């Protein structure tokens, strides 16, 4: 597996795919699976069930999905 040379907090730009041209900050780097999560890019819907004991309401949550590092580039 190729080494990821990006870290949390780096500003990157998406160069391919549906979100091409968008920029954002890296929120998380998953080195085990070789993926990165970029703020506001590759948004996915997550259906969450309500948890009355934890006082968490149910609903549909938007969250960032993973991207392969070859689809982004570092912005200086």
PDB file as gemmi writes it, atoms N, CA and C in Angstrom:
CRYST1    1.000    1.000    1.000  90.00  90.00  90.00 P 1                      
ATOM      1  N   UNK A   1       0.833  -1.178   0.000  1.00  0.00           N  
ATOM      2  CA  UNK A   1       0.000   0.000   0.000  1.00  0.00           C  
ATOM      3  C   UNK A   1       0.880   1.246   0.000  1.00  0.00           C  
ATOM      4  N   UNK A   2       0.441   2.241  -0.721  1.00  0.00           N  
ATOM      5  CA  UNK A   2       1.201   3.473  -0.866  1.00  0.00           C  
ATOM      6  C   UNK A   2       1.097   4.338   0.388  1.00  0.00           C  
ATOM      7  N   UNK A   3       2.146   5.045   0.704  1.00  0.00           N  
ATOM      8  CA  UNK A   3       2.188   5.900   1.880  1.00  0.00           C  
ATOM      9  C   UNK A   3       1.401   7.183   1.626  1.00  0.00           C  
ATOM     10  N   UNK A   4       0.587   7.583   2.593  1.00  0.00           N  
ATOM     11  CA  UNK A   4      -0.169   8.824   2.494  1.00  0.00           C  
ATOM     12  C   UNK A   4       0.674   9.947   3.083  1.00  0.00           C  
ATOM     13  N   UNK A   5       0.961  10.976   2.288  1.00  0.00           N  
ATOM     14  CA  UNK A   5       1.819  12.065   2.731  1.00  0.00           C  
ATOM     15  C   UNK A   5       1.009  13.306   3.116  1.00  0.00           C  
ATOM     16  N   UNK A   6      -0.225  13.083   3.520  1.00  0.00           N  
ATOM     17  CA  UNK A   6      -1.085  14.164   3.962  1.00  0.00           C  
ATOM     18  C   UNK A   6      -1.362  14.005   5.443  1.00  0.00           C  
ATOM     19  N   UNK A   7      -1.741  15.104   6.099  1.00  0.00           N  
ATOM     20  CA  UNK A   7      -2.049  15.014   7.522  1.00  0.00           C  
ATOM     21  C   UNK A   7      -3.280  15.853   7.826  1.00  0.00           C  
ATOM     22  N   UNK A   8      -3.836  15.632   8.997  1.00  0.00           N  
ATOM     23  CA  UNK A   8      -5.015  16.342   9.448  1.00  0.00           C  
ATOM     24  C   UNK A   8      -4.727  17.842   9.467  1.00  0.00           C  
ATOM     25  N   UNK A   9      -5.656  18.616   8.919  1.00  0.00           N  
ATOM     26  CA  UNK A   9      -5.496  20.065   8.895  1.00  0.00           C  
ATOM     27  C   UNK A   9      -4.979  20.615   7.581  1.00  0.00           C  
ATOM     28  N   UNK A  10      -4.424  19.768   6.710  1.00  0.00           N  
ATOM     29  CA  UNK A  10      -3.963  20.234   5.401  1.00  0.00           C  
ATOM     30  C   UNK A  10      -5.157  20.668   4.554  1.00  0.00           C  
ATOM     31  N   UNK A  11      -4.977  21.710   3.747  1.00  0.00           N  
ATOM     32  CA  UNK A  11      -6.017  22.166   2.824  1.00  0.00           C  
ATOM     33  C   UNK A  11      -5.745  21.516   1.477  1.00  0.00           C  
ATOM     34  N   UNK A  12      -6.776  20.858   0.928  1.00  0.00           N  
ATOM     35  CA  UNK A  12      -6.626  20.121  -0.324  1.00  0.00           C  
ATOM     36  C   UNK A  12      -7.734  20.500  -1.299  1.00  0.00           C  
ATOM     37  N   UNK A  13      -7.510  20.174  -2.565  1.00  0.00           N  
ATOM     38  CA  UNK A  13      -8.480  20.398  -3.632  1.00  0.00           C  
ATOM     39  C   UNK A  13      -8.766  19.062  -4.299  1.00  0.00           C  
ATOM     40  N   UNK A  14     -10.038  18.814  -4.604  1.00  0.00           N  
ATOM     41  CA  UNK A  14     -10.437  17.582  -5.294  1.00  0.00           C  
ATOM     42  C   UNK A  14     -10.177  17.778  -6.779  1.00  0.00           C  
ATOM     43  N   UNK A  15      -9.475  16.820  -7.402  1.00  0.00           N  
ATOM     44  CA  UNK A  15      -9.115  16.972  -8.815  1.00  0.00           C  
ATOM     45  C   UNK A  15      -9.922  16.070  -9.741  1.00  0.00           C  
ATOM     46  N   UNK A  16     -10.642  15.090  -9.212  1.00  0.00           N  
ATOM     47  CA  UNK A  16     -11.484  14.233 -10.045  1.00  0.00           C  
ATOM     48  C   UNK A  16     -12.768  13.903  -9.308  1.00  0.00           C  
ATOM     49  N   UNK A  17     -13.764  13.454 -10.063  1.00  0.00           N  
ATOM     50  CA  UNK A  17     -14.999  12.984  -9.464  1.00  0.00           C  
ATOM     51  C   UNK A  17     -16.084  14.045  -9.412  1.00  0.00           C  
ATOM     52  N   UNK A  18     -17.146  13.708  -8.703  1.00  0.00           N  
ATOM     53  CA  UNK A  18     -18.330  14.557  -8.610  1.00  0.00           C  
ATOM     54  C   UNK A  18     -18.041  15.908  -7.956  1.00  0.00           C  
ATOM     55  N   UNK A  19     -17.138  15.936  -7.004  1.00  0.00           N  
ATOM     56  CA  UNK A  19     -16.815  17.155  -6.267  1.00  0.00           C  
ATOM     57  C   UNK A  19     -15.571  17.854  -6.802  1.00  0.00           C  
ATOM     58  N   UNK A  20     -15.277  17.673  -8.067  1.00  0.00           N  
ATOM     59  CA  UNK A  20     -14.080  18.255  -8.671  1.00  0.00           C  
ATOM     60  C   UNK A  20     -14.074  19.767  -8.517  1.00  0.00           C  
ATOM     61  N   UNK A  21     -12.931  20.309  -8.073  1.00  0.00           N  
ATOM     62  CA  UNK A  21     -12.764  21.745  -7.912  1.00  0.00           C  
ATOM     63  C   UNK A  21     -13.040  22.244  -6.508  1.00  0.00           C  
ATOM     64  N   UNK A  22     -13.663  21.436  -5.663  1.00  0.00           N  
ATOM     65  CA  UNK A  22     -13.952  21.859  -4.295  1.00  0.00           C  
ATOM     66  C   UNK A  22     -12.694  21.769  -3.445  1.00  0.00           C  
ATOM     67  N   UNK A  23     -12.584  22.670  -2.476  1.00  0.00           N  
ATOM     68  CA  UNK A  23     -11.461  22.644  -1.555  1.00  0.00           C  
ATOM     69  C   UNK A  23     -11.988  22.480  -0.138  1.00  0.00           C  
ATOM     70  N   UNK A  24     -11.151  21.942   0.726  1.00  0.00           N  
ATOM     71  CA  UNK A  24     -11.528  21.761   2.117  1.00  0.00           C  
ATOM     72  C   UNK A  24     -10.349  21.304   2.942  1.00  0.00           C  
ATOM     73  N   UNK A  25     -10.567  21.274   4.240  1.00  0.00           N  
ATOM     74  CA  UNK A  25      -9.536  20.865   5.188  1.00  0.00           C  
ATOM     75  C   UNK A  25      -9.699  19.376   5.492  1.00  0.00           C  
ATOM     76  N   UNK A  26      -8.585  18.669   5.636  1.00  0.00           N  
ATOM     77  CA  UNK A  26      -8.641  17.252   5.977  1.00  0.00           C  
ATOM     78  C   UNK A  26      -9.052  17.102   7.436  1.00  0.00           C  
ATOM     79  N   UNK A  27     -10.124  16.333   7.657  1.00  0.00           N  
ATOM     80  CA  UNK A  27     -10.628  16.095   9.005  1.00  0.00           C  
ATOM     81  C   UNK A  27      -9.994  14.868   9.639  1.00  0.00           C  
ATOM     82  N   UNK A  28      -9.747  13.845   8.825  1.00  0.00           N  
ATOM     83  CA  UNK A  28      -9.252  12.575   9.345  1.00  0.00           C  
ATOM     84  C   UNK A  28      -8.496  11.832   8.247  1.00  0.00           C  
ATOM     85  N   UNK A  29      -7.456  11.105   8.618  1.00  0.00           N  
ATOM     86  CA  UNK A  29      -6.695  10.268   7.684  1.00  0.00           C  
ATOM     87  C   UNK A  29      -6.779   8.829   8.182  1.00  0.00           C  
ATOM     88  N   UNK A  30      -7.318   7.946   7.339  1.00  0.00           N  
ATOM     89  CA  UNK A  30      -7.443   6.521   7.678  1.00  0.00           C  
ATOM     90  C   UNK A  30      -6.313   5.783   6.961  1.00  0.00           C  
ATOM     91  N   UNK A  31      -5.199   5.604   7.646  1.00  0.00           N  
ATOM     92  CA  UNK A  31      -4.024   4.986   7.036  1.00  0.00           C  
ATOM     93  C   UNK A  31      -4.217   3.496   6.797  1.00  0.00           C  
ATOM     94  N   UNK A  32      -5.046   2.840   7.593  1.00  0.00           N  
ATOM     95  CA  UNK A  32      -5.292   1.406   7.431  1.00  0.00           C  
ATOM     96  C   UNK A  32      -5.964   1.109   6.091  1.00  0.00           C  
ATOM     97  N   UNK A  33      -6.944   1.933   5.718  1.00  0.00           N  
ATOM     98  CA  UNK A  33      -7.673   1.721   4.473  1.00  0.00           C  
ATOM     99  C   UNK A  33      -7.194   2.632   3.347  1.00  0.00           C  
ATOM    100  N   UNK A  34      -6.263   3.540   3.637  1.00  0.00           N  
ATOM    101  CA  UNK A  34      -5.711   4.423   2.614  1.00  0.00           C  
ATOM    102  C   UNK A  34      -6.715   5.453   2.123  1.00  0.00           C  
ATOM    103  N   UNK A  35      -7.452   6.077   3.035  1.00  0.00           N  
ATOM    104  CA  UNK A  35      -8.469   7.059   2.677  1.00  0.00           C  
ATOM    105  C   UNK A  35      -8.330   8.318   3.524  1.00  0.00           C  
ATOM    106  N   UNK A  36      -8.869   9.420   3.016  1.00  0.00           N  
ATOM    107  CA  UNK A  36      -8.900  10.668   3.762  1.00  0.00           C  
ATOM    108  C   UNK A  36     -10.326  11.215   3.752  1.00  0.00           C  
ATOM    109  N   UNK A  37     -10.670  11.987   4.777  1.00  0.00           N  
ATOM    110  CA  UNK A  37     -11.978  12.619   4.885  1.00  0.00           C  
ATOM    111  C   UNK A  37     -11.771  14.124   4.821  1.00  0.00           C  
ATOM    112  N   UNK A  38     -12.422  14.771   3.843  1.00  0.00           N  
ATOM    113  CA  UNK A  38     -12.242  16.200   3.610  1.00  0.00           C  
ATOM    114  C   UNK A  38     -13.540  16.929   3.955  1.00  0.00           C  
ATOM    115  N   UNK A  39     -13.411  18.036   4.649  1.00  0.00           N  
ATOM    116  CA  UNK A  39     -14.557  18.808   5.118  1.00  0.00           C  
ATOM    117  C   UNK A  39     -15.403  19.316   3.956  1.00  0.00           C  
ATOM    118  N   UNK A  40     -16.699  18.957   3.949  1.00  0.00           N  
ATOM    119  CA  UNK A  40     -17.644  19.436   2.942  1.00  0.00           C  
ATOM    120  C   UNK A  40     -17.559  18.759   1.592  1.00  0.00           C  
ATOM    121  N   UNK A  41     -16.803  17.672   1.477  1.00  0.00           N  
ATOM    122  CA  UNK A  41     -16.624  16.972   0.206  1.00  0.00           C  
ATOM    123  C   UNK A  41     -17.102  15.537   0.351  1.00  0.00           C  
ATOM    124  N   UNK A  42     -17.741  14.999  -0.709  1.00  0.00           N  
ATOM    125  CA  UNK A  42     -18.233  13.619  -0.737  1.00  0.00           C  
ATOM    126  C   UNK A  42     -19.234  13.381   0.402  1.00  0.00           C  
ATOM    127  N   UNK A  43     -20.226  14.260   0.492  1.00  0.00           N  
ATOM    128  CA  UNK A  43     -21.215  14.180   1.560  1.00  0.00           C  
ATOM    129  C   UNK A  43     -22.138  12.975   1.357  1.00  0.00           C  
ATOM    130  N   UNK A  44     -22.403  12.258   2.452  1.00  0.00           N  
ATOM    131  CA  UNK A  44     -23.255  11.074   2.434  1.00  0.00           C  
ATOM    132  C   UNK A  44     -24.331  11.225   3.496  1.00  0.00           C  
ATOM    133  N   UNK A  45     -25.461  10.559   3.287  1.00  0.00           N  
ATOM    134  CA  UNK A  45     -26.563  10.587   4.247  1.00  0.00           C  
ATOM    135  C   UNK A  45     -26.441   9.372   5.166  1.00  0.00           C  
ATOM    136  N   UNK A  46     -26.618   9.594   6.463  1.00  0.00           N  
ATOM    137  CA  UNK A  46     -26.586   8.522   7.456  1.00  0.00           C  
ATOM    138  C   UNK A  46     -27.904   8.566   8.214  1.00  0.00           C  
ATOM    139  N   UNK A  47     -28.646   7.465   8.204  1.00  0.00           N  
ATOM    140  CA  UNK A  47     -29.912   7.381   8.919  1.00  0.00           C  
ATOM    141  C   UNK A  47     -29.628   6.916  10.334  1.00  0.00           C  
ATOM    142  N   UNK A  48     -29.958   7.751  11.306  1.00  0.00           N  
ATOM    143  CA  UNK A  48     -29.656   7.452  12.704  1.00  0.00           C  
ATOM    144  C   UNK A  48     -30.956   7.189  13.461  1.00  0.00           C  
ATOM    145  N   UNK A  49     -30.963   6.093  14.192  1.00  0.00           N  
ATOM    146  CA  UNK A  49     -32.102   5.743  15.025  1.00  0.00           C  
ATOM    147  C   UNK A  49     -32.030   6.518  16.339  1.00  0.00           C  
ATOM    148  N   UNK A  50     -33.186   6.909  16.854  1.00  0.00           N  
ATOM    149  CA  UNK A  50     -33.225   7.661  18.111  1.00  0.00           C  
ATOM    150  C   UNK A  50     -32.782   6.771  19.267  1.00  0.00           C  
ATOM    151  N   UNK A  51     -32.089   7.362  20.235  1.00  0.00           N  
ATOM    152  CA  UNK A  51     -31.638   6.665  21.429  1.00  0.00           C  
ATOM    153  C   UNK A  51     -32.172   7.426  22.642  1.00  0.00           C  
ATOM    154  N   UNK A  52     -33.311   6.974  23.209  1.00  0.00           N  
ATOM    155  CA  UNK A  52     -33.905   7.736  24.313  1.00  0.00           C  
ATOM    156  C   UNK A  52     -33.049   7.751  25.576  1.00  0.00           C  
ATOM    157  N   UNK A  53     -32.247   6.733  25.802  1.00  0.00           N  
ATOM    158  CA  UNK A  53     -31.407   6.694  27.003  1.00  0.00           C  
ATOM    159  C   UNK A  53     -30.247   7.681  26.896  1.00  0.00           C  
ATOM    160  N   UNK A  54     -29.735   7.873  25.694  1.00  0.00           N  
ATOM    161  CA  UNK A  54     -28.633   8.816  25.490  1.00  0.00           C  
ATOM    162  C   UNK A  54     -29.115  10.192  25.083  1.00  0.00           C  
ATOM    163  N   UNK A  55     -30.456  10.391  25.037  1.00  0.00           N  
ATOM    164  CA  UNK A  55     -31.064  11.670  24.652  1.00  0.00           C  
ATOM    165  C   UNK A  55     -30.613  12.129  23.268  1.00  0.00           C  
ATOM    166  N   UNK A  56     -30.420  11.179  22.341  1.00  0.00           N  
ATOM    167  CA  UNK A  56     -30.046  11.520  20.978  1.00  0.00           C  
ATOM    168  C   UNK A  56     -31.262  11.365  20.071  1.00  0.00           C  
ATOM    169  N   UNK A  57     -31.642  12.436  19.364  1.00  0.00           N  
ATOM    170  CA  UNK A  57     -32.785  12.323  18.459  1.00  0.00           C  
ATOM    171  C   UNK A  57     -32.403  11.553  17.202  1.00  0.00           C  
ATOM    172  N   UNK A  58     -33.384  10.953  16.575  1.00  0.00           N  
ATOM    173  CA  UNK A  58     -33.157  10.254  15.318  1.00  0.00           C  
ATOM    174  C   UNK A  58     -33.229  11.230  14.156  1.00  0.00           C  
ATOM    175  N   UNK A  59     -32.926  10.754  12.971  1.00  0.00           N  
ATOM    176  CA  UNK A  59     -33.023  11.596  11.797  1.00  0.00           C  
ATOM    177  C   UNK A  59     -31.969  11.247  10.764  1.00  0.00           C  
ATOM    178  N   UNK A  60     -31.907  12.072   9.753  1.00  0.00           N  
ATOM    179  CA  UNK A  60     -30.945  11.872   8.665  1.00  0.00           C  
ATOM    180  C   UNK A  60     -29.810  12.867   8.866  1.00  0.00           C  
ATOM    181  N   UNK A  61     -28.590  12.350   8.961  1.00  0.00           N  
ATOM    182  CA  UNK A  61     -27.403  13.158   9.226  1.00  0.00           C  
ATOM    183  C   UNK A  61     -26.531  13.189   7.966  1.00  0.00           C  
ATOM    184  N   UNK A  62     -26.021  14.381   7.610  1.00  0.00           N  
ATOM    185  CA  UNK A  62     -25.041  14.495   6.522  1.00  0.00           C  
ATOM    186  C   UNK A  62     -23.653  14.375   7.119  1.00  0.00           C  
ATOM    187  N   UNK A  63     -22.798  13.573   6.474  1.00  0.00           N  
ATOM    188  CA  UNK A  63     -21.419  13.452   6.939  1.00  0.00           C  
ATOM    189  C   UNK A  63     -20.498  13.238   5.745  1.00  0.00           C  
ATOM    190  N   UNK A  64     -19.208  13.469   5.980  1.00  0.00           N  
ATOM    191  CA  UNK A  64     -18.227  13.336   4.915  1.00  0.00           C  
ATOM    192  C   UNK A  64     -17.893  11.868   4.686  1.00  0.00           C  
ATOM    193  N   UNK A  65     -17.722  11.510   3.424  1.00  0.00           N  
ATOM    194  CA  UNK A  65     -17.312  10.162   3.074  1.00  0.00           C  
ATOM    195  C   UNK A  65     -15.833  10.130   2.739  1.00  0.00           C  
ATOM    196  N   UNK A  66     -15.256   8.927   2.629  1.00  0.00           N  
ATOM    197  CA  UNK A  66     -13.823   8.818   2.362  1.00  0.00           C  
ATOM    198  C   UNK A  66     -13.463   9.086   0.902  1.00  0.00           C  
ATOM    199  N   UNK A  67     -12.251   9.567   0.697  1.00  0.00           N  
ATOM    200  CA  UNK A  67     -11.693   9.789  -0.640  1.00  0.00           C  
ATOM    201  C   UNK A  67     -10.328   9.118  -0.722  1.00  0.00           C  
ATOM    202  N   UNK A  68      -9.978   8.662  -1.910  1.00  0.00           N  
ATOM    203  CA  UNK A  68      -8.640   8.123  -2.121  1.00  0.00           C  
ATOM    204  C   UNK A  68      -7.674   9.296  -2.301  1.00  0.00           C  
ATOM    205  N   UNK A  69      -6.482   9.210  -1.716  1.00  0.00           N  
ATOM    206  CA  UNK A  69      -5.532  10.334  -1.800  1.00  0.00           C  
ATOM    207  C   UNK A  69      -5.113  10.709  -3.224  1.00  0.00           C  
ATOM    208  N   UNK A  70      -5.261   9.796  -4.183  1.00  0.00           N  
ATOM    209  CA  UNK A  70      -4.875  10.118  -5.556  1.00  0.00           C  
ATOM    210  C   UNK A  70      -5.876  11.079  -6.216  1.00  0.00           C  
ATOM    211  N   UNK A  71      -7.045  11.267  -5.600  1.00  0.00           N  
ATOM    212  CA  UNK A  71      -8.066  12.141  -6.167  1.00  0.00           C  
ATOM    213  C   UNK A  71      -8.015  13.555  -5.601  1.00  0.00           C  
ATOM    214  N   UNK A  72      -7.031  13.840  -4.763  1.00  0.00           N  
ATOM    215  CA  UNK A  72      -6.906  15.180  -4.188  1.00  0.00           C  
ATOM    216  C   UNK A  72      -5.481  15.666  -4.338  1.00  0.00           C  
ATOM    217  N   UNK A  73      -5.300  16.996  -4.235  1.00  0.00           N  
ATOM    218  CA  UNK A  73      -3.953  17.566  -4.249  1.00  0.00           C  
ATOM    219  C   UNK A  73      -3.859  18.646  -3.193  1.00  0.00           C  
ATOM    220  N   UNK A  74      -2.686  18.803  -2.670  1.00  0.00           N  
ATOM    221  CA  UNK A  74      -2.415  19.770  -1.626  1.00  0.00           C  
ATOM    222  C   UNK A  74      -2.445  21.184  -2.183  1.00  0.00           C  
ATOM    223  N   UNK A  75      -3.128  22.096  -1.490  1.00  0.00           N  
ATOM    224  CA  UNK A  75      -3.192  23.507  -1.880  1.00  0.00           C  
ATOM    225  C   UNK A  75      -2.302  24.283  -0.930  1.00  0.00           C  
ATOM    226  N   UNK A  76      -1.461  25.149  -1.476  1.00  0.00           N  
ATOM    227  CA  UNK A  76      -0.537  25.895  -0.620  1.00  0.00           C  
ATOM    228  C   UNK A  76      -1.048  27.260  -0.296  1.00  0.00           C  
TER     229      UNK A  76                                                      
END                                                                             
